[in-house]
Amino acid sequence: QVPLVDSGGGSVQAGGSLKLSCVAAVYTIRGYCMAWFRQVPGKEREEVAMSDEYEEKTYADSVKGRFTISRDNVKKTLYLQMNSLKPEDTAMYYCAADSAPGCGDLEVAEFSSWGQGTQVTVSS
């Protein structure tokens, strides 16, 4: 497991932007699958975006064109730039990491490391 600390959440109006960060306590995150998930009370945690071990990026349909995942392997930091935010983006956002082979295919419950979460609230 890798200690992860995520931050950057806050309250914004619809149409606004936020940038989340997730710092990993490892020498480098090169080769790690790194992802952002979000969860609202009463619902399952859903994947928002992933940068896999080859740094290929995938996005949930609901955020394509609005959110951008990026990583700095030397700074050991994962980012999520969120633009054109909508009220339905309101959730607790978590970063996750795993270094297992084929981690790009992991289900949410299979990720070995999680941040503590950072709240994003978008008002209309």
Salt bridges, closest charged atoms under 4 A:
GLU46 OE2 - ARG38 NE 2.65
ASP61 OD1 - LYS64 NZ 3.10
ASP89 OD1 - ARG38 NH1 2.95
ASP89 OD2 - ARG66 NH1 2.72
